[in-house]
Amino acid sequence: QSEWFGPFTLTNVIELTSKFTVAQILAREDFAKRFGENQPISITELLYPLLQGYDSVAIESDVEFGGTDQKFNLLVGRELQQMRGMKAQQCFIMPLLPGTDGVQKMSKSLGNYIGIDEAPQEIFGKVMSIPDSLILPYFDWLTDTPTKEITEIRNSLESQSVNPIELKKNVAYKLVTDFHDAKSASLSRDFFEKTVQEGQAPDDLPEYVIPSGDAAVGIKLSNVLVSSGLTSSSGEARRLIEQGAVRINEIQITQNQPVGQLEKGILRAGRRRYVRLI
């Protein structure tokens, strides 16, 4: 973008903004909603669709893909091309993928995402946590499942003739296979069935040595969770403890205890993360 916006002058900005009216920009759904609720909308935000649309002009785009939330911006690019006498680009609008909470769009900042580079067991477990309402969209949007099979899945869900858990295992298996391999998918499925469905601890648990002596000074359970790799941050560790999602030998731990009070045994965070304390 710096190639064409680097030399952009005030004259260029005025020329670009003259192509559209405020009423046209406010027609964008989120702008219209905020305007109707008397919420502030900055001038910068109003300019963004025009600048994004100009990208299509600069690169002479033939095709542009975007989520449904980008429909307005994509169409601005198409209109700008036509104003310049260019062939209008084709716009492919894709549905926004809901996150694992089933409510908001998938976003790392919201914590409802599935990372494509995450461990196989993590991907499988996160897919298993989705609400039943997302089973069909995940099959349809994220896998190459044939249309006929998609229809069969829809019918089985509507008739309640299939256990949703089995369908989730199926889509989870497909996704782990796509981003890793079939062997990892099989192992992840076995891990889920044994640890979550049957409530057993995995056989090959990593080990973590509980600090002692001077090394234990100031160390708490939250530190152990981070150091052992069960959580990515102290904040996440404390949140899991407060939510009652941390157990040692299947005894719920709801206080961020000093490390000296921790028993040796199997430490579990959430439903899928384990380590053996020694």
C-alpha positions as CSV (number, residue, x, y, z in Angstrom):
1,Q,0.0,0.0,0.0
2,S,2.9,2.4,0.6
3,E,3.6,2.2,-3.1
4,W,0.4,4.1,-3.9
5,F,-0.5,5.8,-0.6
6,G,3.1,7.0,0.0
7,P,2.9,9.8,-2.7
8,F,-0.8,10.4,-2.0
9,T,-1.4,14.1,-1.6
10,L,-4.2,16.2,-0.1
11,T,-5.4,16.8,-3.6
12,N,-5.7,13.0,-4.1
13,V,-7.6,12.7,-0.8
14,I,-10.1,15.5,-1.8
15,E,-10.5,13.9,-5.2
16,L,-11.2,10.5,-3.7
17,T,-13.7,11.8,-1.1
18,S,-15.6,13.8,-3.7
19,K,-16.7,10.5,-5.3
20,F,-19.0,9.5,-2.4
21,T,-21.5,11.3,-0.1
22,V,-21.8,11.1,3.6
23,A,-25.2,9.4,3.2
24,Q,-23.6,6.7,1.1
25,I,-20.9,6.0,3.7
26,L,-23.5,6.0,6.6
27,A,-25.4,3.4,4.7
28,R,-22.9,0.9,5.9
29,E,-24.6,-1.3,8.5
30,D,-22.3,-0.7,11.5
31,F,-22.1,3.0,10.8
32,A,-25.9,3.3,10.4
33,K,-26.3,1.5,13.7
34,R,-23.8,3.7,15.6
35,F,-25.2,6.9,14.0
36,G,-28.7,5.9,15.1
37,E,-27.6,5.3,18.6
38,N,-25.7,8.6,18.7
39,Q,-22.4,6.9,19.1
40,P,-19.2,8.7,17.8
41,I,-17.8,7.9,14.4
42,S,-14.4,9.3,13.6
43,I,-13.5,10.9,10.3
44,T,-10.8,8.3,10.0
45,E,-13.3,5.5,10.1
46,L,-15.4,7.2,7.4
47,L,-12.3,7.4,5.2
48,Y,-11.3,3.7,5.6
49,P,-13.8,2.3,3.1
50,L,-12.6,4.7,0.5
51,L,-8.9,3.9,1.1
52,Q,-9.6,0.2,1.0
53,G,-11.6,0.6,-2.1
54,Y,-8.7,2.6,-3.7
55,D,-6.5,-0.5,-3.2
56,S,-8.6,-2.3,-5.9
57,V,-8.0,0.6,-8.3
58,A,-4.3,0.7,-7.6
59,I,-3.7,-3.0,-8.2
60,E,-6.3,-3.3,-10.9
61,S,-8.0,-6.1,-9.0
62,D,-10.1,-8.6,-10.8
63,V,-11.4,-10.5,-7.8
64,E,-11.6,-9.6,-4.1
65,F,-12.5,-11.9,-1.2
66,G,-13.9,-10.6,2.1
67,G,-16.2,-11.4,5.0
68,T,-19.7,-10.3,5.1
69,D,-18.6,-7.4,7.3
70,Q,-16.4,-6.2,4.4
71,K,-19.2,-6.2,1.8
72,F,-19.6,-2.4,1.8
73,N,-15.8,-1.8,1.4
74,L,-15.5,-4.3,-1.4
75,L,-18.4,-2.7,-3.3
76,V,-16.7,0.7,-2.8
77,G,-13.7,-0.6,-4.6
78,R,-15.9,-1.9,-7.4
79,E,-17.6,1.5,-7.8
80,L,-14.3,3.3,-7.8
81,Q,-13.0,1.1,-10.6
82,Q,-16.1,1.8,-12.7
83,M,-15.6,5.5,-12.1
84,R,-12.1,5.2,-13.5
85,G,-13.4,3.3,-16.6
86,M,-11.9,0.0,-15.3
87,K,-13.6,-3.4,-15.4
88,A,-15.3,-3.8,-12.1
89,Q,-13.9,-6.5,-9.8
90,Q,-15.9,-9.6,-8.8
91,C,-16.6,-9.7,-5.1
92,F,-16.8,-13.0,-3.2
93,I,-18.4,-12.5,0.1
94,M,-17.7,-15.2,2.7
95,P,-19.7,-15.8,5.9
96,L,-18.0,-14.8,9.2
97,L,-16.9,-17.9,11.2
98,P,-18.4,-17.9,14.7
99,G,-15.9,-18.7,17.5
100,T,-16.1,-21.7,19.8
101,D,-18.6,-19.7,22.0
102,G,-21.1,-19.8,19.2
103,V,-21.9,-16.1,19.7
104,Q,-19.2,-13.8,18.4
105,K,-17.0,-14.1,15.3
106,M,-13.8,-16.1,15.9
107,S,-11.1,-13.8,17.3
108,K,-7.9,-14.4,19.3
109,S,-8.6,-11.3,21.4
110,L,-11.9,-12.8,22.5
111,G,-10.3,-16.2,23.3
112,N,-12.8,-18.1,21.2
113,Y,-10.4,-19.1,18.4
114,I,-8.9,-22.3,17.1
115,G,-5.3,-21.7,15.9
116,I,-4.3,-23.6,12.8
117,D,-0.8,-24.1,14.2
118,E,-2.0,-25.3,17.6
119,A,-1.3,-28.8,18.8
120,P,-3.5,-31.6,17.4
121,Q,-5.1,-32.3,20.8
122,E,-5.8,-28.6,21.4
123,I,-7.6,-28.3,18.0
124,F,-9.6,-31.4,18.6
125,G,-10.6,-30.4,22.1
126,K,-11.6,-26.9,21.0
127,V,-13.8,-28.2,18.2
128,M,-15.4,-30.6,20.7
129,S,-16.3,-27.6,22.9
130,I,-18.4,-25.8,20.2
131,P,-22.2,-25.6,20.7
132,D,-24.3,-28.0,18.6
133,S,-25.5,-25.0,16.5
134,L,-22.0,-24.7,14.9
135,I,-21.7,-28.4,13.8
136,L,-23.2,-27.8,10.4
137,P,-21.4,-24.5,9.7
138,Y,-18.0,-26.0,10.6
139,F,-18.6,-29.0,8.3
140,D,-19.8,-26.7,5.5
141,W,-17.3,-23.9,5.8
142,L,-14.2,-25.6,7.1
143,T,-14.0,-29.0,5.4
144,D,-14.4,-30.4,1.9
145,T,-17.3,-32.6,3.0
146,P,-19.5,-33.3,-0.1
147,T,-22.8,-31.4,-0.4
148,K,-24.8,-34.6,-0.2
149,E,-23.2,-35.5,3.1
150,I,-23.8,-32.0,4.4
151,T,-27.5,-32.4,3.6
152,E,-27.5,-35.8,5.5
153,I,-25.9,-34.1,8.5
154,R,-28.4,-31.3,8.4
155,N,-31.3,-33.8,8.3
156,S,-29.9,-36.0,11.1
157,L,-29.5,-32.9,13.3
158,E,-33.0,-31.8,12.6
159,S,-34.5,-35.2,13.3
160,Q,-32.2,-35.7,16.3
161,S,-31.3,-39.2,14.9
162,V,-27.6,-38.8,15.6
163,N,-25.6,-37.9,18.7
164,P,-24.1,-34.4,18.2
165,I,-20.9,-35.5,20.0
166,E,-20.2,-38.0,17.2
167,L,-20.6,-35.4,14.6
168,K,-18.2,-33.1,16.5
169,K,-15.7,-35.9,16.7
170,N,-16.0,-36.2,12.9
171,V,-15.5,-32.6,12.1
172,A,-12.7,-32.3,14.7
173,Y,-11.0,-35.4,13.1
174,K,-11.2,-33.7,9.6
175,L,-9.7,-30.5,10.8
176,V,-6.8,-32.0,12.7
177,T,-6.1,-34.2,9.6
178,D,-6.1,-31.1,7.4
179,F,-3.7,-29.1,9.6
180,H,-1.6,-32.0,10.8
181,D,-2.2,-35.6,9.6
182,A,-4.5,-38.6,10.1
183,K,-2.3,-40.2,12.7
184,S,-2.5,-37.1,14.9
185,A,-6.2,-36.9,14.4
186,S,-6.6,-40.5,15.6
187,L,-4.4,-39.9,18.6
188,S,-6.3,-36.7,19.4
189,R,-9.6,-38.5,19.3
190,D,-8.3,-41.3,21.5
191,F,-7.0,-38.7,23.9
192,F,-10.3,-36.9,24.1
193,E,-12.3,-40.1,24.6
194,K,-10.1,-41.3,27.4
195,T,-9.6,-38.1,29.3
196,V,-12.8,-36.2,28.7
197,Q,-15.4,-38.8,28.1
198,E,-14.0,-41.5,30.3
199,G,-12.4,-39.2,32.9
200,Q,-9.0,-41.0,32.8
201,A,-5.6,-39.5,32.9
202,P,-3.3,-39.9,29.9
203,D,-0.7,-42.6,30.0
204,D,2.3,-40.5,28.8
205,L,2.1,-37.5,31.1
206,P,4.9,-35.0,31.1
207,E,6.5,-34.5,34.5
208,Y,7.1,-31.3,36.5
209,V,9.4,-31.2,39.6
210,I,7.8,-29.2,42.4
211,P,10.2,-26.5,43.5
212,S,11.5,-26.9,47.1
213,G,13.7,-25.1,49.5
214,D,14.8,-21.6,48.5
215,A,13.5,-22.2,45.0
216,A,10.0,-22.5,46.4
217,V,10.0,-19.0,48.0
218,G,7.1,-16.9,46.6
219,I,6.1,-19.7,44.1
220,K,2.3,-20.4,43.9
221,L,0.1,-22.8,42.0
222,S,-0.4,-20.2,39.3
223,N,3.4,-20.1,38.7
224,V,3.4,-23.9,38.5
225,L,0.7,-23.9,35.9
226,V,2.6,-21.4,33.7
227,S,6.1,-23.1,34.2
228,S,4.7,-26.5,33.4
229,G,3.1,-25.2,30.2
230,L,-0.5,-25.9,31.3
231,T,-1.4,-22.2,30.8
232,S,0.2,-19.5,28.8
233,S,0.0,-16.7,31.4
234,S,-0.4,-16.1,35.1
235,G,-3.7,-14.4,34.4
236,E,-5.1,-17.5,32.7
237,A,-3.8,-19.6,35.5
238,R,-5.5,-17.5,38.2
239,R,-8.7,-17.4,36.2
240,L,-8.8,-21.2,35.9
241,I,-8.2,-21.6,39.6
242,E,-11.0,-19.2,40.5
243,Q,-13.3,-21.0,38.1
244,G,-12.6,-24.3,39.8
245,A,-11.0,-25.7,36.6
246,V,-7.8,-26.8,38.3
247,R,-7.5,-30.2,40.1
248,I,-4.8,-32.2,41.7
249,N,-5.5,-35.9,41.9
250,E,-9.1,-34.9,40.9
251,I,-9.4,-32.7,44.0
252,Q,-10.6,-29.3,43.0
253,I,-8.2,-26.4,43.9
254,T,-9.9,-23.0,44.2
255,Q,-7.2,-21.1,46.0
256,N,-3.8,-20.0,44.5
257,Q,-1.9,-22.1,47.1
258,P,1.8,-21.7,47.9
259,V,3.8,-24.5,46.2
260,G,4.7,-26.0,49.5
261,Q,1.1,-27.0,50.1
262,L,0.7,-28.8,46.8
263,E,0.5,-32.6,46.7
264,K,2.4,-34.7,44.3
265,G,0.3,-36.4,41.6
266,I,-1.7,-35.5,38.5
267,L,-2.3,-31.8,38.0
268,R,-5.1,-31.0,35.5
269,A,-6.0,-27.6,34.1
270,G,-9.3,-27.4,32.3
271,R,-10.5,-30.7,30.7
272,R,-7.6,-31.6,28.5
273,R,-4.3,-30.4,30.0
274,Y,-2.3,-32.6,32.3
275,V,1.1,-32.8,34.0
276,R,2.5,-35.1,36.7
277,L,3.8,-33.3,39.7
278,I,6.8,-35.1,41.2
